[in-house]
């Protein structure tokens, strides 16, 4: 478990200086071990990086406390950043602190993927904000229930006039108008809509032209209303012919923010790539421009996903987040996610506009996560001990061995507290539910627990367990890992041995037990009373100490031969 949960091991001395790294450290980190040994962890980073998180970590070290998943980064020998998640446990000898032992994990790819995701998310937010003037919400009755703070300034309509009204009530529409009829039908059917154009009158009596988009919001199957955006397009409408092309291009680009923009012509050949594309994807413009996507390396028309994508392109349908692999100019593989919107002018298809994102790191991280989860599952399922994980005092997963030991089905375990299938009191007299809570609280505070526990099978049979629990992080959530084994048979054997010893010690017969060489190993109290030899005097001797001089010399040998 330790090896599968980390990349290398390390040790510190009592002065908190590194004294040992396992072999995988240098290979995983790209940092020579010699440059790290003899240094404290805080000496591996520039002084200006010693922030509050670092000061808290150093305080934990000086207090000799265990720690988990402390994250920091150092600079590799080649100058690149190396991100580490470290965990450690203090160890003592004869009560004296002698240092730490712990593990380290290379989380560089994970951190870089998270940073890339944050950048992408911020880019999406920026595009969304720049693609509209305000946000709005409707309730389940399609009445406006909220507008963002810029609504009054941008639209010129008071909040009191708009809140509680339906869109057609606010605009004063003609329901016979085909465009409005279609829009109202979309709302009543709870369908998403994009770029619905309409006009209304401002509070000052001037005409306001709007475009709005919205998506239905659900809680399960229950329709809650709509969320959407609104844009003041009055100036665009007044100069529609001059601004139409620019507006459509901006809106289509902003619809799906990503790493770069692209355009295709009516023959589905790339005609434009934004400046970021070559540096991000590692592919030159010359290699892409003038070619169709299926003419680039990596296209497999027999692949169902590719076949569906090519059908979408030929049918001039919009598409989102189509993933495919191609090769960079240096021969390495790159995974791209692309979205596109067909463009029409006067009813004629003129091509596509869309976005592309390099998601190689994300895909590799997802693959690594799946492999890690599969390795963990195999380890857990092949374990001879029962293994369960818990959150919020409830069991969330268990292996097959746990079900066998507990004598219960999965539906009787998942979602339950251990006290639910245990006697009311544990052998020490403590209430089972109270004791379970105390053990879990101690584990959550960073104190692993090892203890004995009694539970009940489905038929009421008591099962004695030996268990250990630790606080672990699974999918970025704190969980409790419980490992246990059935010690009922061991307990019965121990009881029988104690009983046998009690019978031996209380026997009224004089009994001695010897080994194969006739050396006395144990005697009963009655033996001492009969012979006068104490246990200390008899043990280690042979039965010859009891021989009388009247017996011939061969007497003892003959008796032992008979035995």
N, C-alpha and C positions, 0 to 999 in steps of 0.2 A: 504494500500500500504506500509506504514512504517513497519508494523509487518511482511509482507511477504518479505520485502527487507532486514531484519536484524534479529539477534537473541536476542538482548537485547538493553535496553536504558541506558544511563548514564548521569550524570551531574557533572560539575566542578564548584568551586567557583571562585571568582575574583583572587585568588592566584594560580589558575590552579590545585587545589587539588581535587581529586574525592570526591564527597559528596553523591552520590547515584548510585546504580546499580539495574536494575530490576531483578526479581527473577530468570530469565533464565540464568543470567551470571554464577552463581556458578555451575549450572547443566551442562551448555555447556562447561565451561572452565576447570572445575576441580580445580579451585582456590577459596579458602575461601574469601568471600567478606571482612571480617575483616582485611585481610592482605593487602588489596588494598585501602580501604577508608582512606582518609587523605593524600594520596601520590599523587605526580605528576606522569604523565605518564612516564617521563624519569627516575623516581626513581624505576621503575619496572624492569629495565634491568641493566646488569653490565655496569660500565662506559666505558669499552673498546668497547662497541657496539655503542657508540654515534658517528656515521659516518656522512658523508655529508648529507645523506637523513634525519637523525634525526635532525641535526642542522637546516636544512631548515624547517622541521616541527615545531621545537621549535620557530623559527622566525615567522612563521605564527601564532602560538598561541599568542606570545607576541604582535603581531600587531593586534590581535583581528579579524582575518580574518576567514571566513568559510573554511573548508577543506573537501575533499572527499577521501575515500578509502586509508587512510594512513595505510600501512601494516608494521607490526612488530611482534616479537614473544616474549613471556615471558615463564618462566619455571613454569609448574604446580607443585602442592604440591607433586606429585609423582616423580618429576624430569624430566618428558617428556616435549618436546616443545609444546607450544600452539600458533598457528599463528592467528592473528587478523587483520581484515580490519575495520578501524574506520572512521567515518564521524562525523563532528560536526559543529554547528552554534553558534556564539557568541550571547548573548542576553544582552540587556541593560534595565535599569529602570531609567526613568527620565533623559535619556542621559548618565547615568553612567554604565560602564561595570560591570556586576555582575557575569559573568561566561560563561560556555558553556553548551549546551545540544546536545546530539548526540546519535548515534547508533553504535553497534558493531556486527560483524559477525564472526563466527568461520570458518576460511578458512584452518584449519589444514589439512583436507583430501585433499583439492584441492592442497595445496602447496606440500604435500608429494607426491601426484600423479604426479605433475609437476617435482619434483626432480627425481622421479623414471623414468619418461619419458626422462628427460635429461640424466640420467645415461645410459638408454637403447640406446638413440640416439648416445651418445659418444661411447658406446660399438660397435654399428653398424659401426660407422665411423672408429674405430680402426681396426675392422675385415676387413672392405673394404680396408683400407690402407695396412694391412698386407697380404691381399689376392692378391695383384697385385703390379707391379713395377711402372706403370705410367697410366695416363688417356689420352684418346684421343677423338676427335670429327670429324665427317664427315659432309659435307654439303649435300644438297638435291641431288647433282650429285654423291654422294658417294666418294667425294674427301676429303682427310685429310685436315682439316682446323685448327686444334689445337692439341698440345701435352703438357702435364704437364712438368714442369721444369726439372725433372729427366730423361727425355727421352734420351738425348745424352749420359749421364753417364751410364745408365742401358742398353741401346740397342746398343750403338756404331754406330748409324746412324745419320748423320747430319740432322738438321731441314730443310735446304734448299732442300735436296734430297727427303724428305718425304712429305712436305707440297704441296698441290695441286695435289698429285698423288692418284690414286685409289689403293686399297690393291694389286690387281693382277698386276698392273703396277710396284709397288714397289718390289714385290716378283718375278716377271718374271715366271708366273705359266703356267702349261699345262692345258688348259681349258677342255681337254678330261679326266682329272683325276676326278673320281667320287666324291671324297671328295671335291675338289675345285668347281666342277660343282654344288654340293648341296649348298655349302657356297654362291657362287655367286647368285644362285637362291633365297636363303634366303634374300640376300641384295636387289636384284631387287624386291622382293615381300614385302620388308620392314618388315620382320619377325625378332623377337629377336633371338639371337644365344648365345650359351655358350661354352667356352673352345674349340674354333676352333684352331687346331694346324697347324702351317706351318713353313717353314724355308725360310730365305733370307740371303743375303750376307752383312756383315758389311762393313763400309767404308774401313777397313783395310784388307778386303778380306777373313776374317774368316767367318765360318758359324754360323748364329744365329738362334736358335730354339725359337719360340714364341708360346704362347697360348693367345687368345684374346676372350673377350666376349663383346656383345653390345646389346643395346635396341634402337628401333626406337623412334624418338622424333617428336611429332606433336604439331601444334598450331590449335586446333579444329580438322578439318579433313585434314588440310594441312600438308604434310610430310616435316619436316625441315632437317632431316638427322639422324645421329646416335650419341650416346654417349657410351663409353665403356672403358674397361681396357685392359692393355697388361702386360704380364709377360714374362721375360726371363727365359726359361726352358732348356737352353742349357745343364747345368750340370745335370739336372734331366734326360734329354734324353740320355746323355752319360752313366748314371748309372741307366737306367730305371728299370731294374728288381729289383735292390736293394731298389729303392726309391718309386716304384709305389704305394704300399699300403699306405705308410706314406703320400705321396702327395695327393692321392685321399681323404684320411680321413681328412687332413687339409683343403682341398678345400671345401669339403662338409660341414664341421663345419663352416668355415668362410663364406659360402654362406648366412647363415641367423643367424646373431649374436643375442644372447638372454641371459637368465639367466643360463641355464644349457644345457649340451649336453646329448644325449642318443643314444643307438644303439639297434636295434632289430635283431634277427637271422632270418633264412629263414622261421621259423614257426610263425613269427611276435610276438615273445616273447622278452620282454626286457632282454638284456644281459649286458648292461652297462649304468650307470648313473654317471655323473660327480659329483665331491665333493660338489658343491654348492646346488644341488637339495634338500636334506633333510632339510637344514636350511631355504631355501627360500620357498619351497612348503609345509613344515611341514609334510612330508610323509617319513617314513623310507625306505631305499633301500630294506630291506627284504620283505616289503609289495608289492613291485613293481616287483623286479627281478624275471624272470621266468614266468611272467603272460603277457597275451595279454592286450592291452588297453581296449578292450571291456569287460574284466573280472574285471576291477576296478570299484568301486562304481560310479554311475552316468551315466553309459551307457544305452541308450534307443534305441534299434534297430528300433523302430517304428518312432523315430524322423527323419525327412527328412535329416537333417544335419549329424546325426550319420550314417544313411543308406548310404549317399554319401561317407562319410569318410571310412567306412568299404569296400565299393566297390573299392575305390582308393587303399586301402592297398592290397586287394586280387588281384587287377589287376597290382600291383607293379608300380603305378603311383606316381609321386612326388605330394606333397600337401603343402599348405602354410596357416599359421594362422588359423588352425582349433581350434575353441573354445569349451571347454566343462567344466562342473563343476564336481568336485569330493569332497571327504571328507578328511580333514586332520586327523592325528592320534588323535587329541583332539576333533574330532567330528564336528568342524566348516567347513563351505563350502569354497572351493578355486576354482577360475576360472583360467584355464590354456589355453594359446595360444601356439600351437605347429606346427612346420613345419618339413618336412622330405623329404629326397631324397633316392630313391631306390639304392642299391649298387649291382653291377654285377661284377663277375670275370670270365673271359674267356667265357662270354655269359651267365653264370648261375647266377640266383638271389641268393644272400647270405644274404639279410636283408635290413635294413634301417639305416641311420644315420640322426640325426636331432637335433633340439633345442626345448627348452621349456621356457616359460615365465609366471610368476605369474602376471596376470592382474586383480586380484580381486579389488584392489583399483580403477583402471581405470574403470572397469565395474560398480562399485558402484557409482563412480563420474558421469559416463554417465547416469546412472539411475536417480541420484539426479538431474542432469541437465534437463533430460526430464521431470521429475515431476515438477521441478521449472518452466520450460517453459509452461507446461500444466496449472499450477496454475495461472501463469501470463495471459495466453490466456483466461482462464475462467473469471478471474477478469475483464480483459479489455472488453471482449465481453458482459459481463453482466452489464457493467457500463451504467448509464443513460446519461452520458456525452459523447461527441465525444472524441476519443483518437487517436492520430497519433504519429508516431515517424519519425524523420527526420535525414538525414545525408547529408552533403555537400549541404545544402539549398534545399534539395529535400525530399519529403515525401516517405518513404519506406514501412510503414505499416499503416493500419487504421482499426478501428472496424466498425461494422455494423451501430452503432448509428451515427458515423461521416458521413457516406454516407447519412443517413436519414436527418440529420440536414442540410447538404450542398446541398441536392437535386441533387446528382450526382452519377454516377456509379464508381466502383473502377478504371476502366481504365482511368477515367478523373481525378483521384486524385493521384494515385501512379506515382512517378517519376516527379511530378510537384512541383513548388514553389507556396505557397499560393497566391502570387500576380498574378499567371496565371488565377485564377478564382475569382479575386477581381476587383473592379473599379480602374481606373488609379490613383485616389487620395482617401485617407482616409478622414473622416469628418474634421480632423484638417488641411487639405490642404497638408499633406505630401504625396509624391509619394509612392504608395503601395510597390513597390519593394525595394525602399530605406529604408522604415520603417521596412519591414520584415528583411532586412539584419542587421539593427541596433539592433533589438530585439534579433536576433539569436546571434550576437556577444556579447551582454551583458550576455546572458544566458551561452554561452561557457566560459565566463570569471568568472563564478561562481555566477552571480547575477540573481536569478529567477525573472521572469517578469510576471506581471498581467496587462492586458490591454483590451481595447475594439477594435473590428475589424469588418469591413464591407466586406462581400464577396457577390458573385452572384451565384444563382442557374443556372441550365442549361437553364431555360426559361427567365433568366435576372432579376429575382426577387432578390432584395437586402435583405440580411440576416445579422442582427446585432448580433455579438457574444461577449461573455465575455470569455477571454482565459487566461491561465497561462502556462508558459513554464519553463522547468528546464533542465539542462544538466545532463544526466545519462550515465552510462556505461552498454552497452548491448553487450554480446559476446566479451568482451575486447575492444570494440570500443566506442568512445565518440559519443553519440547520443543526440538529443533533443526530450524530451517528451512534447507533447502539449495536454492539456486537455481544452475543450471548451464546451459551452452551448449556445443555441439560446435564446437571450434576446429581440428579436424583439417585442414580445407581451408585455413584461414588459416596453419597451421603449414607445410603443404606449399608454399604460395605463398611464405612467408618463406624456406624452404629453397631453393626455386628461384631467388629473387632473390639470395640469398647466393651461390649457385652461379654465376649469371650474372655477378655482380660479380667473383667470383674469376676466371672465364674472361677477362673484359675486362681485369682488372689484369695477368694473366699472358700476354696475347697478345704475340707477337713482331712483330706488325704495328703500324705507327704509325697510330693511330686517334684521330680527334677527333669529338666529338658537339656539334652546334650546335642552337640553337633556330630558329624560323621566320625570324628576322631575321639569321641567320648569325652569332649571337654564340656563341662557344665555351663549352660547359658542362662538358665533361670531356675529358681526353686520357689515353691509355695511357702507361705508363712508356716503351714503345718509341718513342712520338712524341717524348718528350724526348731519347732517345738519338739519334734520326735528325735532329731539327731543331735541337737545342740549346736549345729553349725549355722552361723548367720549367713545371710545371702552373700555378704561381702567375702566371707571365708570360703564359701563353696564355689562361687562363680569363678571360672577360669581353671578350676581343678578338675580331676577325673573322679569317678565314683570310687576309686581305690582308697580315697580318704576314709571310707566307711569300712574298709576290710579289717577283720579281726585277725589276730595272730594265729588263732586256732585253725584258720583255713589254710590249706596248702597254697603254694605260690601260684599254681595253675588255676585257682578258683576264679580270679577276676577274668582271666583270658577266656576260660570256658563259658562264663556267664555272658561276656560280650559277644562271643561267637554265637551263642544261642539267640541273643537279641538280634 
